[in-house]
Amino acid sequence: MNDSSTLEPLDRIDLKIMRRLQKNGRLSNTELAEQVSISAATCHRRTQRLFRDGYLSGVRAMVAPTKVDRGALVMVGVVLDRSTPESFADFEAAAAKLSFVLDCHLVAGDFDYFLKIRVRDMADFNRIHGSQLIALPGVRQTRTFFVMKEVVDNRPLEF
């Protein structure tokens, strides 16, 4: 990604492109160009610039978790035994290798990290908790929250 001082400023067309792609990443370049009222060549050039400059980081399909037997959503608060740069780095590197961890966020407050995890069911979570989560470097305590209902998840950003 480029230094923010060297980036071209975004205009209303760039914002429209990002909004449209955020809602539907499957749009063809031609469809996108039509929706934002520019030529296909201009749309392609602008979209490539948005990726190059880091405004767009990727496009992917949203998989229905229940269709792939990952219907249980679990949030896990993690407290580390030390608050040092090294302990944070060790934990983050190890957590990043766990394929079932969808999100890992360093947070302020009672926990050091929040992990978002998808599993088949409570027994599946119990297995990975006992064998992998509590074995992560520096983990002193975890607190588990099973999500009862997903009210809002992965909403597009407003800008």
TORTOR-271228 format. One record per residue: residue number from 0; residue in three letters; y, z, x of N, C-alpha, C in turn. Coordinates in nm, 4 decimals, padded with zeros to 6 digits. Example, Ala and Ser with C-alpha at 12.3 -4.5 7.8 and 13.67 -1.06 7.14 Angstrom:
2
n_res_nc2_nc3_nc1_cac2_cac3_cac1_cc2_cc3_cc1
0_ALA_-00.5690_00.7800_01.3190_-00.4500_00.7800_01.2300_-00.3300_00.7800_01.3200
1_SER_-00.2250_00.7080_01.2850_-00.1060_00.7140_01.3670_00.0030_00.7870_01.2900
This chain:
159
n_res_nc2_nc3_nc1_cac2_cac3_cac1_cc2_cc3_cc1
0_MET_-00.1176_00.0000_00.0837_00.0000_00.0000_00.0000_00.1242_00.0000_00.0884
1_ASN_00.2255_-00.0697_00.0430_00.3497_-00.0796_00.1190_00.4327_00.0463_00.1054
2_ASP_00.5205_00.0680_00.2014_00.6191_00.1749_00.1941_00.7067_00.1487_00.0718
3_SER_00.7352_00.2522_-00.0075_00.8105_00.2332_-00.1319_00.9486_00.1744_-00.1082
4_SER_01.0046_00.1906_00.0103_01.1367_00.1351_00.0372_01.1320_-00.0159_00.0578
5_THR_01.0128_-00.0736_00.0827_01.0020_-00.2175_00.1036_00.9476_-00.2909_-00.0181
6_LEU_00.9162_-00.2205_-00.1244_00.8598_-00.2834_-00.2444_00.9687_-00.3514_-00.3255
7_GLU_00.9299_-00.4655_-00.3838_01.0207_-00.5298_-00.4781_01.0310_-00.4412_-00.6011
8_PRO_01.1517_-00.4278_-00.6579_01.1637_-00.3447_-00.7784_01.0899_-00.4098_-00.8965
9_LEU_01.0364_-00.3246_-00.9821_00.9683_-00.3743_-01.1015_01.0714_-00.4153_-01.2052
10_ASP_01.0427_-00.5250_-01.2754_01.1293_-00.5650_-01.3859_01.0507_-00.5532_-01.5160
11_ARG_01.1130_-00.5909_-01.6262_01.0482_-00.5738_-01.7570_00.9204_-00.6567_-01.7695
12_ILE_00.9134_-00.7717_-01.7020_00.7923_-00.8543_-01.7059_00.6785_-00.7840_-01.6326
13_ASP_00.7072_-00.7270_-01.5168_00.6050_-00.6517_-01.4433_00.5508_-00.5373_-01.5294
14_LEU_00.6397_-00.4664_-01.5945_00.5981_-00.3545_-01.6806_00.5126_-00.4042_-01.7964
15_LYS_00.5496_-00.5176_-01.8544_00.4700_-00.5753_-01.9644_00.3305_-00.6136_-01.9147
16_ILE_00.3238_-00.6732_-01.7962_00.1942_-00.7100_-01.7386_00.1071_-00.5861_-01.7222
17_MET_00.1634_-00.4806_-01.6648_00.0849_-00.3580_-01.6424_00.0412_-00.2952_-01.7740
18_ARG_00.1303_-00.2931_-01.8730_00.0936_-00.2355_-02.0034_-00.0199_-00.3138_-02.0680
19_ARG_-00.0104_-00.4459_-02.0633_-00.1140_-00.5295_-02.1251_-00.2485_-00.5116_-02.0547
20_LEU_-00.2471_-00.5121_-01.9215_-00.3722_-00.4950_-01.8468_-00.4311_-00.3560_-01.8667
21_GLN_-00.3453_-00.2569_-01.8801_-00.3930_-00.1208_-01.9024_-00.4661_-00.1107_-02.0359
22_LYS_-00.4192_-00.1838_-02.1355_-00.4840_-00.1826_-02.2671_-00.6077_-00.2702_-02.2713
23_ASN_-00.6044_-00.3812_-02.1960_-00.7176_-00.4735_-02.1977_-00.7283_-00.5425_-02.0625
24_GLY_-00.8100_-00.4881_-01.9752_-00.8279_-00.5432_-01.8417_-00.9086_-00.6716_-01.8397
25_ARG_-00.9610_-00.7124_-01.9549_-01.0406_-00.8351_-01.9613_-00.9573_-00.9589_-01.9922
26_LEU_-00.8278_-00.9413_-02.0105_-00.7430_-01.0572_-02.0382_-00.7527_-01.1574_-01.9240
27_SER_-00.7652_-01.2845_-01.9587_-00.7587_-01.3872_-01.8551_-00.6132_-01.4003_-01.8110
28_ASN_-00.5917_-01.4599_-01.6976_-00.4560_-01.4814_-01.6500_-00.3766_-01.5641_-01.7507
29_THR_-00.4410_-01.6634_-01.8104_-00.3736_-01.7488_-01.9099_-00.3321_-01.6680_-02.0320
30_GLU_-00.4237_-01.5842_-02.0818_-00.3912_-01.5005_-02.1978_-00.2781_-01.4035_-02.1649
31_LEU_-00.2859_-01.3428_-02.0485_-00.1834_-01.2482_-02.0061_-00.0477_-01.3182_-01.9953
32_ALA_-00.0463_-01.4345_-01.9339_00.0783_-01.5108_-01.9190_00.1397_-01.5421_-02.0552
33_GLU_00.0546_-01.5811_-02.1498_00.1048_-01.6106_-02.2849_00.1645_-01.4862_-02.3491
34_GLN_00.0986_-01.3732_-02.3331_00.1450_-01.2496_-02.3964_00.2769_-01.1989_-02.3385
35_VAL_00.3035_-01.2289_-02.2121_00.4280_-01.1816_-02.1507_00.5305_-01.2949_-02.1359
36_SER_00.4967_-01.4108_-02.1908_00.5877_-01.5264_-02.1977_00.6340_-01.5783_-02.0618
37_ILE_00.5362_-01.5993_-01.9719_00.5651_-01.6624_-01.8431_00.4549_-01.7633_-01.8149
38_SER_00.4731_-01.8467_-01.7135_00.3705_-01.9450_-01.6779_00.2502_-01.8746_-01.6158
39_ALA_00.1356_-01.9400_-01.6201_00.0132_-01.8836_-01.5627_00.0283_-01.8625_-01.4123
40_ALA_00.0937_-01.9567_-01.3431_00.1118_-01.9440_-01.1982_00.1999_-01.8235_-01.1648
41_THR_00.3081_-01.8073_-01.2391_00.3974_-01.6931_-01.2176_00.3252_-01.5623_-01.2482
42_CYS_00.2477_-01.5620_-01.3544_00.1718_-01.4415_-01.3926_00.0727_-01.4049_-01.2824
43_HIS_00.0026_-01.5035_-01.2304_-00.0950_-01.4767_-01.1244_-00.0248_-01.4189_-01.0016
44_ARG_00.0851_-01.4780_-00.9614_00.1598_-01.4312_-00.8449_00.2082_-01.2869_-00.8655
45_ARG_00.2628_-01.2604_-00.9839_00.3127_-01.1252_-01.0121_00.1986_-01.0239_-01.0150
46_THR_00.0889_-01.0600_-01.0776_-00.0248_-00.9681_-01.0866_-00.0803_-00.9382_-00.9474
47_GLN_-00.0921_-01.0399_-00.8645_-00.1386_-01.0182_-00.7275_-00.0447_-00.9253_-00.6512
48_ARG_00.0862_-00.9415_-00.6716_00.1840_-00.8535_-00.6065_00.1674_-00.7099_-00.6558
49_LEU_00.1429_-00.6918_-00.7858_00.1255_-00.5568_-00.8403_00.0025_-00.4886_-00.7791
50_PHE_-00.1031_-00.5649_-00.7569_-00.2204_-00.5103_-00.6876_-00.1878_-00.4828_-00.5413
51_ARG_-00.1281_-00.5783_-00.4739_-00.0967_-00.5650_-00.3311_-00.0071_-00.4438_-00.3045
52_ASP_00.0911_-00.4218_-00.3934_00.1861_-00.3130_-00.3741_00.1355_-00.1790_-00.4279
53_GLY_00.0147_-00.1774_-00.4838_-00.0457_-00.0517_-00.5268_-00.0092_-00.0048_-00.6659
54_TYR_00.0644_-00.0849_-00.7420_00.0951_-00.0470_-00.8803_-00.0304_-00.0551_-00.9669
55_LEU_-00.1141_-00.1517_-00.9389_-00.2441_-00.1653_-01.0048_-00.3499_-00.1395_-00.8985
56_SER_-00.4409_-00.0472_-00.9287_-00.5403_-00.0125_-00.8277_-00.6787_-00.0663_-00.8594
57_GLY_-00.6981_-00.1206_-00.9778_-00.8284_-00.1748_-01.0123_-00.8385_-00.2022_-01.1599
58_VAL_-00.9423_-00.2726_-01.1958_-00.9723_-00.3020_-01.3353_-01.1213_-00.2783_-01.3525
59_ARG_-01.1572_-00.2012_-01.4558_-01.2998_-00.1778_-01.4774_-01.3287_-00.1561_-01.6246
60_ALA_-01.4546_-00.1710_-01.6601_-01.4978_-00.1519_-01.7980_-01.5149_-00.0031_-01.8272
61_MET_-01.4895_00.0352_-01.9496_-01.5120_00.1718_-01.9939_-01.6512_00.1766_-02.0582
62_VAL_-01.7431_00.2468_-01.9961_-01.8802_00.2570_-02.0441_-01.8895_00.3740_-02.1420
63_ALA_-01.9557_00.3525_-02.2539_-01.9763_00.4591_-02.3522_-02.0802_00.5570_-02.2971
64_PRO_-02.0403_00.6808_-02.2654_-02.1321_00.7752_-02.2008_-02.2625_00.7982_-02.2776
65_THR_-02.2560_00.8059_-02.4079_-02.3783_00.8334_-02.4843_-02.4772_00.7178_-02.4757
66_LYS_-02.4289_00.5965_-02.4537_-02.5171_00.4791_-02.4445_-02.5957_00.4772_-02.3136
67_VAL_-02.5503_00.5513_-02.2143_-02.6201_00.5573_-02.0853_-02.6699_00.6987_-02.0557
68_ASP_-02.6898_00.7748_-02.1622_-02.7484_00.9092_-02.1537_-02.6669_01.0042_-02.0662
69_ARG_-02.5347_01.0005_-02.0836_-02.4450_01.0940_-02.0156_-02.3461_01.1502_-02.1178
70_GLY_-02.3992_01.1988_-02.2290_-02.3168_01.2413_-02.3410_-02.2503_01.3763_-02.3261
71_ALA_-02.2945_01.4577_-02.2321_-02.2352_01.5903_-02.2157_-02.1249_01.5858_-02.1106
72_LEU_-02.0048_01.6271_-02.1522_-01.8909_01.6339_-02.0612_-01.8686_01.7800_-02.0245
73_VAL_-01.8574_01.8049_-01.8952_-01.8444_01.9411_-01.8452_-01.7251_01.9471_-01.7503
74_MET_-01.6413_02.0478_-01.7696_-01.5315_02.0751_-01.6778_-01.5710_02.2003_-01.5997
75_VAL_-01.5544_02.1950_-01.4692_-01.5933_02.3081_-01.3850_-01.4737_02.3502_-01.3003
76_GLY_-01.4346_02.4756_-01.3155_-01.3322_02.5339_-01.2297_-01.3995_02.5922_-01.1073
77_VAL_-01.3454_02.5636_-00.9911_-01.4055_02.6080_-00.8650_-01.3043_02.6923_-00.7875
78_VAL_-01.3517_02.8058_-00.7379_-01.2722_02.8909_-00.6489_-01.3413_02.8906_-00.5137
79_LEU_-01.2649_02.8615_-00.4098_-01.3198_02.8621_-00.2744_-01.3036_03.0007_-00.2116
80_ASP_-01.3849_03.0276_-00.1109_-01.3777_03.1589_-00.0460_-01.2598_03.1701_00.0507
81_ARG_-01.2037_03.0568_00.0931_-01.0873_03.0569_00.1823_-00.9906_02.9490_00.1368
82_SER_-00.8631_02.9706_00.1620_-00.7606_02.8714_00.1293_-00.7003_02.8182_00.2579
83_THR_-00.7794_02.7385_00.3284_-00.7324_02.6790_00.4533_-00.7438_02.5278_00.4424
84_PRO_-00.6665_02.4556_00.5176_-00.6785_02.3095_00.5155_-00.8208_02.2617_00.5454
85_GLU_-00.8882_02.3305_00.6378_-01.0239_02.2917_00.6741_-01.1217_02.3138_00.5583
86_SER_-01.1091_02.4291_00.4887_-01.2008_02.4547_00.3772_-01.1762_02.3576_00.2634
87_PHE_-01.0494_02.3234_00.2378_-01.0195_02.2238_00.1349_-01.0783_02.0884_00.1739
88_ALA_-01.0584_02.0480_00.2973_-01.1083_01.9180_00.3431_-01.2606_01.9109_00.3356
89_ASP_-01.3291_02.0186_00.3756_-01.4752_02.0210_00.3703_-01.5247_02.0098_00.2264
90_PHE_-01.4619_02.0873_00.1360_-01.5015_02.0831_-00.0039_-01.4787_01.9433_-00.0618
91_GLU_-01.3609_01.8877_-00.0379_-01.3260_01.7566_-00.0943_-01.4198_01.6470_-00.0451
92_ALA_-01.4519_01.6492_00.0824_-01.5427_01.5475_00.1369_-01.6808_01.5582_00.0729
93_ALA_-01.7298_01.6787_00.0548_-01.8616_01.6976_-00.0053_-01.8602_01.6627_-00.1541
94_ALA_-01.7565_01.7039_-00.2268_-01.7476_01.6738_-00.3703_-01.7379_01.5238_-00.3944
95_ALA_-01.6678_01.4542_-00.3066_-01.6504_01.3092_-00.3220_-01.7828_01.2340_-00.3107
96_LYS_-01.8823_01.2947_-00.2474_-02.0130_01.2299_-00.2308_-02.1050_01.2484_-00.3512
97_LEU_-02.0683_01.3364_-00.4441_-02.1538_01.3638_-00.5596_-02.1261_01.2629_-00.6705
98_SER_-02.2223_01.1796_-00.7001_-02.2011_01.0706_-00.7955_-02.1733_01.1184_-00.9377
99_PHE_-02.2160_01.2380_-00.9719_-02.1937_01.2882_-01.1077_-02.0540_01.3464_-01.1260
100_VAL_-01.9793_01.3660_-01.0175_-01.8414_01.4155_-01.0267_-01.7500_01.2965_-01.0528
101_LEU_-01.6937_01.2908_-01.1739_-01.6062_01.1802_-01.2115_-01.4654_01.2002_-01.1585
102_ASP_-01.4173_01.3237_-01.1616_-01.2834_01.3574_-01.1155_-01.2906_01.4895_-01.0407
103_CYS_-01.2082_01.5011_-00.9376_-01.1958_01.6258_-00.8624_-01.0480_01.6437_-00.8337
104_HIS_-00.9910_01.7527_-00.8843_-00.8473_01.7762_-00.8708_-00.8196_01.9123_-00.8083
105_LEU_-00.7378_01.9130_-00.7038_-00.6856_02.0371_-00.6476_-00.5776_02.0856_-00.7435
106_VAL_-00.5858_02.2117_-00.7858_-00.4931_02.2640_-00.8857_-00.4309_02.3958_-00.8391
107_ALA_-00.3215_02.4301_-00.9029_-00.2584_02.5605_-00.8805_-00.3043_02.6540_-00.9915
108_GLY_-00.3109_02.7810_-00.9634_-00.3490_02.8770_-01.0662_-00.4733_02.9539_-01.0274
109_ASP_-00.5535_02.9888_-01.1273_-00.6706_03.0732_-01.1062_-00.7837_03.0038_-01.0304
110_PHE_-00.7857_02.8701_-01.0328_-00.8904_02.7931_-00.9654_-00.8288_02.7122_-00.8529
111_ASP_-00.9126_02.6725_-00.7597_-00.8676_02.5815_-00.6548_-00.8864_02.4362_-00.6975
112_TYR_-00.9962_02.4079_-00.7675_-01.0289_02.2715_-00.8100_-01.0809_02.2713_-00.9531
113_PHE_-01.0597_02.1593_-01.0195_-01.1279_02.1298_-01.1450_-01.2083_02.0031_-01.1245
114_LEU_-01.3338_02.0087_-01.1644_-01.4229_01.8935_-01.1574_-01.4542_01.8475_-01.2989
115_LYS_-01.4542_01.7177_-01.3197_-01.4969_01.6581_-01.4466_-01.6314_01.5926_-01.4188
116_ILE_-01.7314_01.6346_-01.4961_-01.8693_01.5941_-01.4704_-01.9328_01.5431_-01.5994
117_ARG_-02.0103_01.4373_-01.5904_-02.0880_01.3865_-01.7040_-02.2354_01.4026_-01.6716
118_VAL_-02.3084_01.4601_-01.7666_-02.4522_01.4814_-01.7509_-02.5235_01.4486_-01.8821
119_ARG_-02.6572_01.4486_-01.8769_-02.7353_01.4228_-01.9986_-02.7198_01.5359_-02.0999
120_ASP_-02.7388_01.6592_-02.0515_-02.7407_01.7745_-02.1410_-02.7238_01.9017_-02.0589
121_MET_-02.7328_02.0151_-02.1252_-02.7130_02.1423_-02.0567_-02.8185_02.1654_-01.9485
122_ALA_-02.9411_02.1267_-01.9736_-03.0472_02.1441_-01.8730_-03.0178_02.0600_-01.7486
123_ASP_-02.9670_01.9394_-01.7686_-02.9300_01.8532_-01.6562_-02.8186_01.9190_-01.5751
124_PHE_-02.7181_01.9733_-01.6452_-02.6104_02.0416_-01.5740_-02.6628_02.1642_-01.4999
125_ASN_-02.7483_02.2411_-01.5629_-02.8036_02.3608_-01.4997_-02.8750_02.3254_-01.3694
126_ARG_-02.9464_02.2140_-01.3702_-03.0175_02.1692_-01.2504_-02.9192_02.1359_-01.1383
127_ILE_-02.8151_02.0546_-01.1683_-02.7222_02.0162_-01.0614_-02.6333_02.1326_-01.0193
128_HIS_-02.6041_02.2226_-01.1125_-02.5234_02.3396_-01.0772_-02.5967_02.4247_-00.9745
129_GLY_-02.7238_02.4517_-01.0038_-02.8022_02.5380_-00.9149_-02.8366_02.4752_-00.7821
130_SER_-02.8491_02.3422_-00.7794_-02.8922_02.2789_-00.6546_-02.7796_02.2141_-00.5745
131_GLN_-02.6702_02.1758_-00.6411_-02.5678_02.1003_-00.5684_-02.4269_02.1595_-00.5779
132_LEU_-02.3843_02.2007_-00.6951_-02.2457_02.2480_-00.7086_-02.2200_02.3768_-00.6316
133_ILE_-02.3049_02.4766_-00.6525_-02.2795_02.6035_-00.5838_-02.3091_02.5946_-00.4342
134_ALA_-02.3737_02.4841_-00.3923_-02.4015_02.4631_-00.2498_-02.2878_02.3891_-00.1795
135_LEU_-02.1845_02.3489_-00.2536_-02.0714_02.2817_-00.1899_-02.0046_02.3765_-00.0910
136_PRO_-01.9494_02.3239_00.0161_-01.8901_02.4100_00.1198_-01.7794_02.5003_00.0662
137_GLY_-01.7920_02.6289_00.0955_-01.6858_02.7241_00.0646_-01.6782_02.7724_-00.0781
138_VAL_-01.7711_02.7332_-00.1647_-01.7626_02.7741_-00.3054_-01.7944_02.9221_-00.3181
139_ARG_-01.6985_02.9966_-00.3727_-01.7193_03.1382_-00.3998_-01.7578_03.1596_-00.5448
140_GLN_-01.6952_03.0816_-00.6351_-01.7174_03.1030_-00.7780_-01.6952_02.9724_-00.8530
141_THR_-01.7718_02.9547_-00.9603_-01.7472_02.8440_-01.0522_-01.7378_02.8990_-01.1939
142_ARG_-01.6618_02.8314_-01.2750_-01.6572_02.8632_-01.4177_-01.6744_02.7315_-01.4913
143_THR_-01.7701_02.7292_-01.5830_-01.8099_02.6068_-01.6511_-01.7596_02.6046_-01.7941
144_PHE_-01.7072_02.4872_-01.8330_-01.6584_02.4651_-01.9690_-01.7277_02.3414_-02.0248
145_PHE_-01.8150_02.3597_-02.1244_-01.8774_02.2460_-02.1909_-01.7813_02.1955_-02.2973
146_VAL_-01.7503_02.0682_-02.2932_-01.6553_02.0089_-02.3876_-01.7259_01.9892_-02.5211
147_MET_-01.6673_02.0477_-02.6257_-01.7241_02.0383_-02.7604_-01.6844_01.9083_-02.8300
148_LYS_-01.5603_01.8627_-02.8020_-01.5106_01.7420_-02.8664_-01.4046_01.6804_-02.7758
149_GLU_-01.4156_01.5526_-02.7527_-01.3171_01.4812_-02.6710_-01.2087_01.4272_-02.7645
150_VAL_-01.0969_01.4951_-02.7659_-00.9882_01.4590_-02.8572_-00.9089_01.3414_-02.8006
151_VAL_-00.8684_01.3495_-02.6760_-00.7992_01.2409_-02.6066_-00.8609_01.2295_-02.4682
152_ASP_-00.9022_01.1091_-02.4315_-00.9629_01.0897_-02.3001_-00.9188_00.9544_-02.2446
153_ASN_-00.8661_00.9559_-02.1254_-00.8289_00.8341_-02.0544_-00.7269_00.7492_-02.1299
154_ARG_-00.6302_00.8149_-02.1886_-00.5228_00.7448_-02.2593_-00.4410_00.6627_-02.1602
155_PRO_-00.3983_00.5430_-02.1992_-00.3120_00.4639_-02.1110_-00.1808_00.5386_-02.0819
156_LEU_-00.1294_00.5208_-01.9608_-00.0030_00.5827_-01.9228_00.1117_00.5193_-02.0002
157_GLU_00.2086_00.6011_-02.0351_00.3320_00.5485_-02.0948_00.4352_00.5337_-01.9855
158_PHE_00.5005_00.4176_-01.9806_00.6090_00.3944_-01.8862_00.6978_00.2853_-01.9400
